[in-house]
Amino acid sequence: MAELRGLQLRIADFKRQGAEVLAVVVDPVDQNAEVVKQLGLSYRILSDVDRHVIDAYDLRHDTGGAAGVIARSATFVIDKNGVVSWRDLTDNYRLRPPAEVVVAEVGKLG
């Protein structure tokens, strides 16, 4: 959850660049709502319990158990035309790009 807090701390930087921050997780809506409340997030966490987004971006974790319910940790910067301009993928959920790196990548969109 540190990455969610980190993004929140830089939310003004994203807004100044005209960017919107969204998180996508496999958890149900009510659980996401609680996380948003607990962390004081001003951006949305979208629920992908059916894994449509996770599968579209090929993010199912190879060791996600029999049901494959775990998604690989990923961060994407998507431009206004829907094109992925930058991504960070990892199999280790503890390794996430710092929010300042994501802000910098958004800044490259101009």
N, C-alpha and C positions, 0 to 999 in steps of 0.2 A: 504493500500500500504506500510505501515511501514514494514510488514513482508518481502515484496519483496526487499526493501532497505536493511533490516537486512541481508538477505541471500547474497545480493551483497557485503556487507561489509566483509563477511566471505568467499567470493568465492575462495580466495587463499588457505584457509584451506581445502575446499572441494577438490580442484584440487590436493593438496599435497597428499590427501588420495585416489586419483584416482576416485573421485565421480563426477557425473554430476548433476547439478541442473536444474530442469524443473518445470515450473508452468503450471497447467491445469485449464482453466477457461471456462465459458459458453460464454464469450464475443467473438465477431467476430474478425477475423484476423487483420483487419485494426485498430481496437481499441487497440488490444494487441500491435501492432507495435508502436502505439503512446505512450503507457505506457512504453515500452522498451526504446524508444527514450527519453521520459521525465525524466525517472529515471536513464538513463545511464546504463541499465542492460547489462551484458555480457552473460546472459543465455536466453534461449528461454521461451516464454509463448505460450503454445499450446492452440489452440481454439477447444473447444468441444461443438459447438453449437447444435449438434444433441444428446449430452449427452451420448455418448457411454461409455466413460471412467467413467463418473459420475455414470452411472447405473451399470457398471461392478464392481465398488467398493462400491455400495449401498450408494451413497452420496446425493441423492435427499433430500432436506430439506422438512420436513413434512409441514411446513408453507410457502412453496415456491409459494403460489398463485395457481390459478386454473390450470395453465399450468405446475406447478412444476419446474419452470426454475431456481430456486436458489439451489445451491449445498451447502451442509454442509462444513464448513471449515475443512480441513484435511491436515495433513502432513504425508508423507510416506517415509521411508527409504527402498529401494528395493535393494537386493543384486544382484551380477552379474548373478545369475541364475534366476532372476525374482521373487524371493521369498520376500514377505514383512517381514522384520525383526523387524520393529518398526513402530508404527503409533500413531498419535495424532488426535482424532476426537472431534469436539465440535459443538454445536448448536449455539454458540455465536461467531460470526465472529470477535469480538474484542479480543477474547482470543486465541492467537496463541503461539506456543512454541518459545522461543527466539532462534535465529540462533545458539547460542553456544550450546544449548541442541541438536539441530539437528546435528551439527558438532560432538558432543560427541557420538551420536548414530551411526553415520557413522564410527567413529573411532573404535567402538566395532566390526565391521565386520572383522577387521584385514586384 
